[in-house]
């Protein structure tokens, strides 16, 4: 029986955009500044990373002074973002981390918009990735990327953006479908925020949202996402229950009671709807823990709807 192998000496690169243009697809609740919320995402994510990595092995790529100060306070090495997009930022972090090691080193790249991240999830993902020359962990939807790794960091070639999970797989990264919801729930839009809140975000994000506790009941009034757009995916004419697809491809169910309150008589697959989403908490190890649809409607149909 072979002896267990020691853990790989991973170095971790985390790119964080920051600034007024960060998270442009996100619509925070009234009174919450998008820039402040994006910074809170980064703080919770980087705090978890610093707790999960040995000191001196965390590299944060950013051009934002607030993020840089936060990263330095956590003991991370700050790398200037060259300003040519996410892949260029990752490449800059890769080069700095490899140079810092002074020898071939295993490297991981994690996105910085994971406000629900837990140190244990990061450690578990790196342990799983250690079995492969290169690996990729997709986001909760399965199409984007939250983590890529390479045992030889100098060979890591990022290809982030829409559909990046498939591109990284084509580049030789083995897809790892890990049951690590806190790691895989990145926040790019309102649906992503609802997913992260359902899991439980870190203290910085809760503070910006004005929430003192971590329970979902405390978050409902703050994080119900209103007037989101979705498409009908399934509908049972007999029961009135069904599901919709959010614009990021994630499926969310609605109950017969919600449909009954919509003033609609039937739905067809592909039909566009407006919906309200409210977080619900699933089991801690349940990937996605999707929010629930609490209202659905078509503009202009129903007693409370007007056109124009």
TAFENCOR-V941824 format. One record per run of one state. SS is the DSSP state (~ for helix, > for strand, _ for the rest). FROM is the first residue (numbers start at 1). LEN is the number of residues. Records with the same first field share a line. If there is no record, write none. Layout:
SS: FROM-LEN / FROM-LEN
//
This chain:
_: 1-10 / 16-18 / 53-5 / 63-2 / 74-3 / 81-5 / 102-5 / 112-7 / 130-4 / 139-6 / 151-2 / 156-8 / 171-3 / 176-5 / 185-5 / 200-3 / 209-7 / 224-1 / 236-6 / 247-4 / 255-1 / 261-11 / 279-13 / 298-11
>: 11-5 / 58-5 / 77-4 / 107-5 / 134-5 / 145-6 / 174-2 / 225-11 / 242-5 / 251-4 / 272-7 / 292-6
~: 34-19 / 65-9 / 86-16 / 119-11 / 153-3 / 164-7 / 181-4 / 190-10 / 203-6 / 216-8 / 256-5
//
